[in-house]
Amino acid sequence: LSRSFVSHVTLLLLAMVRFRDAFKTFMLMWAQFAIGQSASLERRLKAAKERGLSGYDLIDAMDVWYGSNSPDFKGPYNQLDFIGNRDGRVTLDDWQAAGLPTDHFHYFDTNGDGFMSVDEAHSWHQQRKPARTMNLSEVENPPVGHLKPMGSWKAPLSSEGLEYRKPYPHPREFWRKHMDGYLPANLKGAQHGWPSMNWTREELVKRFGWVDAKLEPKVEGRGNDTAYADLDSIAPSHRLNVSEYLRLEEGKNMYVVSIIPQQMAWEVAHPAVLLCGSRRNQLNRDTKPPYKKKTHEYPHEAGFDWMTHVFEAN
Protein backbone atom coordinates (compact mmCIF):
# COMPACT_ATOMS: atom_id res chain seq x y z
CA LEU A 1 0.00 0.00 0.00
CA SER A 2 1.20 3.50 -0.78
CA ARG A 3 2.16 5.87 2.03
CA SER A 4 -0.48 8.32 0.78
CA PHE A 5 -3.27 5.73 1.12
CA VAL A 6 -2.10 4.71 4.62
CA SER A 7 -1.93 8.37 5.61
CA HIS A 8 -5.49 9.02 4.41
CA VAL A 9 -6.83 5.96 6.20
CA THR A 10 -5.06 6.98 9.41
CA LEU A 11 -6.55 10.50 9.23
CA LEU A 12 -10.00 9.02 8.60
CA LEU A 13 -9.72 6.73 11.62
CA LEU A 14 -8.56 9.60 13.81
CA ALA A 15 -11.51 11.69 12.64
CA MET A 16 -13.91 8.84 13.46
CA VAL A 17 -12.42 8.49 16.93
CA ARG A 18 -12.77 12.22 17.54
CA PHE A 19 -16.36 12.16 16.30
CA ARG A 20 -17.11 9.20 18.59
CA ASP A 21 -15.63 11.02 21.59
CA ALA A 22 -17.49 14.23 20.74
CA PHE A 23 -20.75 12.29 20.35
CA LYS A 24 -20.22 10.59 23.72
CA THR A 25 -19.58 13.99 25.32
CA PHE A 26 -22.73 15.40 23.73
CA MET A 27 -24.86 12.46 24.88
CA LEU A 28 -23.45 12.75 28.40
CA MET A 29 -24.26 16.46 28.50
CA TRP A 30 -27.74 15.79 27.15
CA ALA A 31 -28.33 13.08 29.75
CA GLN A 32 -27.21 15.42 32.51
CA PHE A 33 -29.52 18.13 31.16
CA ALA A 34 -32.45 15.71 30.97
CA ILE A 35 -31.75 14.48 34.52
CA GLY A 36 -31.59 18.09 35.69
CA GLN A 37 -34.89 18.89 33.97
CA SER A 38 -36.52 15.82 35.49
CA ALA A 39 -35.20 16.67 38.96
CA SER A 40 -36.47 20.22 38.60
CA LEU A 41 -39.95 19.02 37.59
CA GLU A 42 -39.91 16.51 40.45
CA ARG A 43 -39.16 19.25 42.98
CA ARG A 44 -41.85 21.55 41.61
CA LEU A 45 -44.43 18.75 41.44
CA LYS A 46 -43.70 17.72 45.03
CA ALA A 47 -43.89 21.33 46.27
CA ALA A 48 -47.16 21.94 44.43
CA LYS A 49 -48.80 18.81 45.78
CA GLU A 50 -47.67 19.64 49.30
CA ARG A 51 -49.61 22.88 48.88
CA GLY A 52 -52.65 20.88 47.80
CA LEU A 53 -52.64 22.27 44.26
CA SER A 54 -54.27 20.53 41.33
CA GLY A 55 -55.67 21.34 37.91
CA TYR A 56 -54.64 24.63 36.39
CA ASP A 57 -53.15 25.82 39.70
CA LEU A 58 -50.80 22.82 39.57
CA ILE A 59 -49.86 23.53 35.96
CA ASP A 60 -49.05 27.16 36.75
CA ALA A 61 -47.02 26.20 39.82
CA MET A 62 -44.93 23.85 37.66
CA ASP A 63 -44.60 26.33 34.78
CA VAL A 64 -42.17 24.55 32.46
CA TRP A 65 -41.17 27.78 30.75
CA TYR A 66 -40.48 29.87 33.83
CA GLY A 67 -37.06 31.53 33.69
CA SER A 68 -36.25 30.10 30.25
CA ASN A 69 -34.90 32.32 27.48
CA SER A 70 -35.53 29.62 24.88
CA PRO A 71 -38.68 27.71 25.90
CA ASP A 72 -38.82 24.10 24.74
CA PHE A 73 -41.78 23.64 22.37
CA LYS A 74 -42.34 20.17 23.87
CA GLY A 75 -42.33 21.55 27.42
CA PRO A 76 -46.10 21.42 28.02
CA TYR A 77 -46.30 17.92 26.50
CA ASN A 78 -43.46 16.66 28.69
CA GLN A 79 -45.01 18.32 31.73
CA LEU A 80 -48.33 16.50 31.29
CA ASP A 81 -46.55 13.18 30.69
CA PHE A 82 -44.37 13.75 33.77
CA ILE A 83 -47.39 14.40 36.01
CA GLY A 84 -49.04 11.26 34.62
CA ASN A 85 -47.54 7.84 34.05
CA ARG A 86 -44.37 9.03 32.21
CA ASP A 87 -44.71 6.61 29.32
CA GLY A 88 -43.87 9.18 26.64
CA ARG A 89 -47.51 9.73 25.64
CA VAL A 90 -50.18 12.13 26.90
CA THR A 91 -53.58 10.55 27.35
CA LEU A 92 -56.72 11.32 29.31
CA ASP A 93 -55.21 9.41 32.25
CA ASP A 94 -52.27 11.84 32.40
CA TRP A 95 -54.66 14.75 32.07
CA GLN A 96 -56.84 13.54 34.94
CA ALA A 97 -53.74 12.83 37.06
CA ALA A 98 -53.06 16.57 36.86
CA GLY A 99 -56.63 17.26 38.03
CA LEU A 100 -57.59 18.97 34.77
CA PRO A 101 -61.23 18.88 33.56
CA THR A 102 -62.01 15.90 31.35
CA ASP A 103 -64.03 17.93 28.84
CA HIS A 104 -61.04 20.24 28.36
CA PHE A 105 -58.96 17.28 27.17
CA HIS A 106 -61.51 16.42 24.50
CA TYR A 107 -61.69 20.09 23.48
CA PHE A 108 -57.93 20.48 22.96
CA ASP A 109 -57.53 16.99 21.45
CA THR A 110 -58.55 18.59 18.17
CA ASN A 111 -58.18 15.49 15.97
CA GLY A 112 -60.07 13.34 18.47
CA ASP A 113 -57.56 10.47 18.48
CA GLY A 114 -57.45 10.19 22.29
CA PHE A 115 -53.85 11.42 22.51
CA MET A 116 -52.59 14.94 23.17
CA SER A 117 -49.96 15.66 20.51
CA VAL A 118 -47.03 18.02 21.03
CA ASP A 119 -48.82 20.70 18.96
CA GLU A 120 -52.11 20.21 20.80
CA ALA A 121 -50.39 20.39 24.19
CA HIS A 122 -48.58 23.57 23.14
CA SER A 123 -51.85 25.15 21.96
CA TRP A 124 -53.56 24.22 25.24
CA HIS A 125 -50.70 25.62 27.33
CA GLN A 126 -50.84 28.94 25.45
CA GLN A 127 -54.57 29.20 26.19
CA ARG A 128 -54.54 27.84 29.74
CA LYS A 129 -55.35 31.18 31.41
CA PRO A 130 -58.72 31.78 29.68
CA ALA A 131 -59.33 28.00 29.54
CA ARG A 132 -59.88 27.99 33.32
CA THR A 133 -63.28 29.65 32.91
CA MET A 134 -64.27 28.78 29.35
CA ASN A 135 -67.85 27.74 28.77
CA LEU A 136 -67.75 24.66 26.55
CA SER A 137 -71.51 24.62 26.15
CA GLU A 138 -70.95 27.39 23.60
CA VAL A 139 -69.15 24.90 21.31
CA GLU A 140 -72.49 23.29 20.44
CA ASN A 141 -74.57 26.42 21.00
CA PRO A 142 -72.35 29.38 20.07
CA PRO A 143 -73.45 32.89 21.02
CA VAL A 144 -75.22 35.03 18.44
CA GLY A 145 -72.74 36.44 15.95
CA HIS A 146 -70.07 33.78 16.41
CA LEU A 147 -67.90 33.50 13.23
CA LYS A 148 -70.10 36.13 11.59
CA PRO A 149 -69.14 39.64 10.45
CA MET A 150 -68.27 42.03 13.27
CA GLY A 151 -71.36 43.49 14.88
CA SER A 152 -73.59 40.52 13.98
CA TRP A 153 -74.36 39.90 17.65
CA LYS A 154 -77.07 42.57 17.43
CA ALA A 155 -79.49 43.94 14.85
CA PRO A 156 -77.83 46.25 12.29
CA LEU A 157 -78.10 50.00 12.66
CA SER A 158 -80.39 51.85 10.33
CA SER A 159 -78.39 53.89 7.80
CA GLU A 160 -80.76 56.81 8.27
CA GLY A 161 -78.80 59.83 9.43
CA LEU A 162 -75.46 58.03 8.98
CA GLU A 163 -74.92 58.56 5.24
CA TYR A 164 -73.79 61.91 3.88
CA ARG A 165 -73.20 63.55 0.53
CA LYS A 166 -71.63 66.93 -0.11
CA PRO A 167 -71.97 69.42 1.42
CA TYR A 168 -71.07 67.60 4.63
CA PRO A 169 -72.03 68.90 8.08
CA HIS A 170 -69.82 71.21 10.12
CA PRO A 171 -66.92 69.33 11.79
CA ARG A 172 -68.14 70.32 15.25
CA GLU A 173 -71.56 68.76 14.64
CA PHE A 174 -70.06 65.71 12.94
CA TRP A 175 -67.57 64.92 15.71
CA ARG A 176 -70.14 65.49 18.45
CA LYS A 177 -72.56 63.05 16.80
CA HIS A 178 -70.18 60.37 15.55
CA MET A 179 -67.11 60.51 17.79
CA ASP A 180 -68.85 61.32 21.07
CA GLY A 181 -71.82 59.13 20.11
CA TYR A 182 -69.74 56.16 18.82
CA LEU A 183 -71.70 56.07 15.56
CA PRO A 184 -70.37 55.08 12.12
CA ALA A 185 -70.61 57.41 9.15
CA ASN A 186 -70.54 56.92 5.38
CA LEU A 187 -69.24 59.94 3.44
CA LYS A 188 -70.32 59.18 -0.10
CA GLY A 189 -68.51 60.85 -2.99
CA ALA A 190 -65.82 62.25 -0.68
CA GLN A 191 -63.09 61.70 -3.27
CA HIS A 192 -64.88 63.49 -6.07
CA GLY A 193 -62.93 66.53 -7.14
CA TRP A 194 -59.62 65.49 -5.61
CA PRO A 195 -56.72 66.40 -7.95
CA SER A 196 -55.04 63.16 -6.84
CA MET A 197 -57.81 61.15 -8.53
CA ASN A 198 -56.22 62.13 -11.85
CA TRP A 199 -52.69 61.00 -10.95
CA THR A 200 -51.09 58.48 -13.31
CA ARG A 201 -47.89 56.52 -12.86
CA GLU A 202 -46.20 58.81 -15.39
CA GLU A 203 -47.35 61.95 -13.55
CA LEU A 204 -46.26 60.57 -10.19
CA VAL A 205 -42.78 59.86 -11.56
CA LYS A 206 -42.56 63.28 -13.20
CA ARG A 207 -43.83 65.37 -10.29
CA PHE A 208 -43.10 63.31 -7.18
CA GLY A 209 -40.47 60.79 -8.27
CA TRP A 210 -37.98 62.26 -5.80
CA VAL A 211 -40.23 61.64 -2.75
CA ASP A 212 -38.72 59.15 -0.28
CA ALA A 213 -41.04 56.26 0.59
CA LYS A 214 -40.96 53.69 3.39
CA LEU A 215 -41.82 50.14 2.26
CA GLU A 216 -43.25 46.99 3.81
CA PRO A 217 -44.36 43.59 2.45
CA LYS A 218 -47.92 43.43 1.13
CA VAL A 219 -48.23 40.05 2.84
CA GLU A 220 -47.05 40.80 6.36
CA GLY A 221 -44.22 38.87 8.01
CA ARG A 222 -46.07 37.49 11.03
CA GLY A 223 -44.72 33.96 11.16
CA ASN A 224 -43.73 34.13 7.47
CA ASP A 225 -39.97 33.83 7.00
CA THR A 226 -40.16 34.72 3.29
CA ALA A 227 -42.33 37.85 3.57
CA TYR A 228 -39.33 40.18 3.34
CA ALA A 229 -37.49 38.28 0.58
CA ASP A 230 -38.43 40.67 -2.26
CA LEU A 231 -38.00 43.76 -0.15
CA ASP A 232 -34.61 42.79 1.27
CA SER A 233 -33.23 41.97 -2.18
CA ILE A 234 -34.54 45.13 -3.87
CA ALA A 235 -34.25 47.70 -1.08
CA PRO A 236 -32.32 46.46 1.99
CA SER A 237 -33.00 49.76 3.78
CA HIS A 238 -36.75 49.29 3.09
CA ARG A 239 -36.85 52.71 1.42
CA LEU A 240 -37.02 53.84 -2.22
CA ASN A 241 -38.05 57.04 -3.89
CA VAL A 242 -41.39 57.00 -5.70
CA SER A 243 -39.75 56.79 -9.13
CA GLU A 244 -37.69 53.71 -8.23
CA TYR A 245 -40.61 52.10 -6.44
CA LEU A 246 -42.93 52.42 -9.44
CA ARG A 247 -40.23 50.99 -11.70
CA LEU A 248 -39.61 47.93 -9.53
CA GLU A 249 -42.83 47.13 -7.62
CA GLU A 250 -44.87 45.21 -10.21
CA GLY A 251 -45.27 41.60 -9.15
CA LYS A 252 -43.22 42.12 -5.98
CA ASN A 253 -44.37 41.67 -2.39
CA MET A 254 -43.97 45.30 -1.29
CA TYR A 255 -45.98 48.48 -0.97
CA VAL A 256 -45.60 52.04 0.34
CA VAL A 257 -46.57 52.73 3.97
CA SER A 258 -45.28 56.30 4.29
CA ILE A 259 -47.61 59.04 5.45
CA ILE A 260 -48.26 61.15 2.39
CA PRO A 261 -45.76 64.07 2.26
CA GLN A 262 -47.05 67.61 2.40
CA GLN A 263 -46.17 68.32 -1.23
CA MET A 264 -48.59 65.59 -2.31
CA ALA A 265 -51.14 66.15 0.46
CA TRP A 266 -52.36 69.42 -1.07
CA GLU A 267 -54.01 67.35 -3.81
CA VAL A 268 -55.73 64.92 -1.43
CA ALA A 269 -58.66 67.11 -0.41
CA HIS A 270 -60.12 65.31 2.59
CA PRO A 271 -63.52 66.64 3.72
CA ALA A 272 -63.45 69.24 6.46
CA VAL A 273 -65.34 66.86 8.79
CA LEU A 274 -62.16 64.72 8.94
CA LEU A 275 -59.84 67.65 9.57
CA CYS A 276 -59.01 69.06 12.95
CA GLY A 277 -56.90 71.65 14.73
CA SER A 278 -55.58 74.87 13.27
CA ARG A 279 -53.58 75.37 10.08
CA ARG A 280 -52.61 78.89 11.16
CA ASN A 281 -51.03 78.20 14.56
CA GLN A 282 -49.47 75.23 16.31
CA LEU A 283 -47.94 74.46 19.69
CA ASN A 284 -44.24 75.19 19.96
CA ARG A 285 -42.65 71.92 21.01
CA ASP A 286 -39.51 73.73 22.13
CA THR A 287 -41.42 75.41 24.97
CA LYS A 288 -42.58 73.91 28.26
CA PRO A 289 -46.16 73.57 29.57
CA PRO A 290 -48.21 75.61 29.27
CA TYR A 291 -46.94 75.57 25.67
CA LYS A 292 -46.62 78.70 23.62
CA LYS A 293 -47.97 78.89 20.08
CA LYS A 294 -46.14 79.65 16.88
CA THR A 295 -47.10 80.14 13.25
CA HIS A 296 -47.86 76.82 11.59
CA GLU A 297 -45.00 75.38 9.53
CA TYR A 298 -47.36 74.43 6.69
CA PRO A 299 -50.08 77.08 6.35
CA HIS A 300 -52.85 76.10 3.96
CA GLU A 301 -52.19 77.41 0.46
CA ALA A 302 -55.78 78.66 0.22
CA GLY A 303 -55.77 80.22 3.68
CA PHE A 304 -58.10 77.71 5.32
CA ASP A 305 -57.95 77.19 9.07
CA TRP A 306 -57.99 73.41 9.41
CA MET A 307 -55.00 71.19 9.93
CA THR A 308 -53.87 67.97 8.24
CA HIS A 309 -56.32 65.18 7.56
CA VAL A 310 -56.74 61.99 9.54
CA PHE A 311 -54.57 59.37 7.82
CA GLU A 312 -55.02 56.19 9.81
CA ALA A 313 -56.31 55.09 13.18
CA ASN A 314 -54.70 51.92 14.55
C-alpha positions in Angstrom: 0.0 0.0 0.0 1.2 3.5 -0.8 2.2 5.9 2.0 -0.5 8.3 0.8 -3.3 5.7 1.1 -2.1 4.7 4.6 -1.9 8.4 5.6 -5.5 9.0 4.4 -6.8 6.0 6.2 -5.1 7.0 9.4 -6.5 10.5 9.2 -10.0 9.0 8.6 -9.7 6.7 11.6 -8.6 9.6 13.8 -11.5 11.7 12.6 -13.9 8.8 13.5 -12.4 8.5 16.9 -12.8 12.2 17.5 -16.4 12.2 16.3 -17.1 9.2 18.6 -15.6 11.0 21.6 -17.5 14.2 20.7 -20.8 12.3 20.4 -20.2 10.6 23.7 -19.6 14.0 25.3 -22.7 15.4 23.7 -24.9 12.5 24.9 -23.5 12.7 28.4 -24.3 16.5 28.5 -27.7 15.8 27.1 -28.3 13.1 29.7 -27.2 15.4 32.5 -29.5 18.1 31.2 -32.5 15.7 31.0 -31.8 14.5 34.5 -31.6 18.1 35.7 -34.9 18.9 34.0 -36.5 15.8 35.5 -35.2 16.7 39.0 -36.5 20.2 38.6 -39.9 19.0 37.6 -39.9 16.5 40.4 -39.2 19.3 43.0 -41.9 21.6 41.6 -44.4 18.7 41.4 -43.7 17.7 45.0 -43.9 21.3 46.3 -47.2 21.9 44.4 -48.8 18.8 45.8 -47.7 19.6 49.3 -49.6 22.9 48.9 -52.6 20.9 47.8 -52.6 22.3 44.3 -54.3 20.5 41.3 -55.7 21.3 37.9 -54.6 24.6 36.4 -53.2 25.8 39.7 -50.8 22.8 39.6 -49.9 23.5 36.0 -49.1 27.2 36.8 -47.0 26.2 39.8 -44.9 23.9 37.7 -44.6 26.3 34.8 -42.2 24.6 32.5 -41.2 27.8 30.8 -40.5 29.9 33.8 -37.1 31.5 33.7 -36.3 30.1 30.3 -34.9 32.3 27.5 -35.5 29.6 24.9 -38.7 27.7 25.9 -38.8 24.1 24.7 -41.8 23.6 22.4 -42.3 20.2 23.9 -42.3 21.6 27.4 -46.1 21.4 28.0 -46.3 17.9 26.5 -43.5 16.7 28.7 -45.0 18.3 31.7 -48.3 16.5 31.3 -46.6 13.2 30.7 -44.4 13.8 33.8 -47.4 14.4 36.0 -49.0 11.3 34.6 -47.5 7.8 34.0 -44.4 9.0 32.2 -44.7 6.6 29.3 -43.9 9.2 26.6 -47.5 9.7 25.6 -50.2 12.1 26.9 -53.6 10.6 27.4 -56.7 11.3 29.3 -55.2 9.4 32.3 -52.3 11.8 32.4 -54.7 14.8 32.1 -56.8 13.5 34.9 -53.7 12.8 37.1 -53.1 16.6 36.9 -56.6 17.3 38.0 -57.6 19.0 34.8 -61.2 18.9 33.6 -62.0 15.9 31.3 -64.0 17.9 28.8 -61.0 20.2 28.4 -59.0 17.3 27.2 -61.5 16.4 24.5 -61.7 20.1 23.5 -57.9 20.5 23.0 -57.5 17.0 21.5 -58.6 18.6 18.2 -58.2 15.5 16.0 -60.1 13.3 18.5 -57.6 10.5 18.5 -57.5 10.2 22.3 -53.9 11.4 22.5 -52.6 14.9 23.2 -50.0 15.7 20.5 -47.0 18.0 21.0 -48.8 20.7 19.0 -52.1 20.2 20.8 -50.4 20.4 24.2 -48.6 23.6 23.1 -51.8 25.1 22.0 -53.6 24.2 25.2 -50.7 25.6 27.3 -50.8 28.9 25.5 -54.6 29.2 26.2 -54.5 27.8 29.7 -55.4 31.2 31.4 -58.7 31.8 29.7 -59.3 28.0 29.5 -59.9 28.0 33.3 -63.3 29.6 32.9 -64.3 28.8 29.3 -67.9 27.7 28.8 -67.7 24.7 26.5 -71.5 24.6 26.2 -70.9 27.4 23.6 -69.2 24.9 21.3 -72.5 23.3 20.4 -74.6 26.4 21.0 -72.3 29.4 20.1 -73.5 32.9 21.0 -75.2 35.0 18.4 -72.7 36.4 15.9 -70.1 33.8 16.4 -67.9 33.5 13.2 -70.1 36.1 11.6 -69.1 39.6 10.4 -68.3 42.0 13.3 -71.4 43.5 14.9 -73.6 40.5 14.0 -74.4 39.9 17.6 -77.1 42.6 17.4 -79.5 43.9 14.9 -77.8 46.2 12.3 -78.1 50.0 12.7 -80.4 51.9 10.3 -78.4 53.9 7.8 -80.8 56.8 8.3 -78.8 59.8 9.4 -75.5 58.0 9.0 -74.9 58.6 5.2 -73.8 61.9 3.9 -73.2 63.5 0.5 -71.6 66.9 -0.1 -72.0 69.4 1.4 -71.1 67.6 4.6 -72.0 68.9 8.1 -69.8 71.2 10.1 -66.9 69.3 11.8 -68.1 70.3 15.3 -71.6 68.8 14.6 -70.1 65.7 12.9 -67.6 64.9 15.7 -70.1 65.5 18.5 -72.6 63.1 16.8 -70.2 60.4 15.5 -67.1 60.5 17.8 -68.9 61.3 21.1 -71.8 59.1 20.1 -69.7 56.2 18.8 -71.7 56.1 15.6 -70.4 55.1 12.1 -70.6 57.4 9.2 -70.5 56.9 5.4 -69.2 59.9 3.4 -70.3 59.2 -0.1 -68.5 60.8 -3.0 -65.8 62.2 -0.7 -63.1 61.7 -3.3 -64.9 63.5 -6.1 -62.9 66.5 -7.1 -59.6 65.5 -5.6 -56.7 66.4 -7.9 -55.0 63.2 -6.8 -57.8 61.2 -8.5 -56.2 62.1 -11.8 -52.7 61.0 -11.0 -51.1 58.5 -13.3 -47.9 56.5 -12.9 -46.2 58.8 -15.4 -47.4 62.0 -13.6 -46.3 60.6 -10.2 -42.8 59.9 -11.6 -42.6 63.3 -13.2 -43.8 65.4 -10.3 -43.1 63.3 -7.2 -40.5 60.8 -8.3 -38.0 62.3 -5.8 -40.2 61.6 -2.8 -38.7 59.1 -0.3 -41.0 56.3 0.6 -41.0 53.7 3.4 -41.8 50.1 2.3 -43.3 47.0 3.8 -44.4 43.6 2.4 -47.9 43.4 1.1 -48.2 40.0 2.8 -47.0 40.8 6.4 -44.2 38.9 8.0 -46.1 37.5 11.0 -44.7 34.0 11.2 -43.7 34.1 7.5 -40.0 33.8 7.0 -40.2 34.7 3.3 -42.3 37.8 3.6 -39.3 40.2 3.3 -37.5 38.3 0.6 -38.4 40.7 -2.3 -38.0 43.8 -0.1 -34.6 42.8 1.3 -33.2 42.0 -2.2 -34.5 45.1 -3.9 -34.2 47.7 -1.1 -32.3 46.5 2.0 -33.0 49.8 3.8 -36.8 49.3 3.1 -36.8 52.7 1.4 -37.0 53.8 -2.2 -38.1 57.0 -3.9 -41.4 57.0 -5.7 -39.8 56.8 -9.1 -37.7 53.7 -8.2 -40.6 52.1 -6.4 -42.9 52.4 -9.4 -40.2 51.0 -11.7 -39.6 47.9 -9.5 -42.8 47.1 -7.6 -44.9 45.2 -10.2 -45.3 41.6 -9.1 -43.2 42.1 -6.0 -44.4 41.7 -2.4 -44.0 45.3 -1.3 -46.0 48.5 -1.0 -45.6 52.0 0.3 -46.6 52.7 4.0 -45.3 56.3 4.3 -47.6 59.0 5.4 -48.3 61.2 2.4 -45.8 64.1 2.3 -47.1 67.6 2.4 -46.2 68.3 -1.2 -48.6 65.6 -2.3 -51.1 66.1 0.5 -52.4 69.4 -1.1 -54.0 67.4 -3.8 -55.7 64.9 -1.4 -58.7 67.1 -0.4 -60.1 65.3 2.6 -63.5 66.6 3.7 -63.4 69.2 6.5 -65.3 66.9 8.8 -62.2 64.7 8.9 -59.8 67.7 9.6 -59.0 69.1 13.0 -56.9 71.6 14.7 -55.6 74.9 13.3 -53.6 75.4 10.1 -52.6 78.9 11.2 -51.0 78.2 14.6 -49.5 75.2 16.3 -47.9 74.5 19.7 -44.2 75.2 20.0 -42.6 71.9 21.0 -39.5 73.7 22.1 -41.4 75.4 25.0 -42.6 73.9 28.3 -46.2 73.6 29.6 -48.2 75.6 29.3 -46.9 75.6 25.7 -46.6 78.7 23.6 -48.0 78.9 20.1 -46.1 79.7 16.9 -47.1 80.1 13.3 -47.9 76.8 11.6 -45.0 75.4 9.5 -47.4 74.4 6.7 -50.1 77.1 6.4 -52.9 76.1 4.0 -52.2 77.4 0.5 -55.8 78.7 0.2 -55.8 80.2 3.7 -58.1 77.7 5.3 -58.0 77.2 9.1 -58.0 73.4 9.4 -55.0 71.2 9.9 -53.9 68.0 8.2 -56.3 65.2 7.6 -56.7 62.0 9.5 -54.6 59.4 7.8 -55.0 56.2 9.8 -56.3 55.1 13.2 -54.7 51.9 14.6 
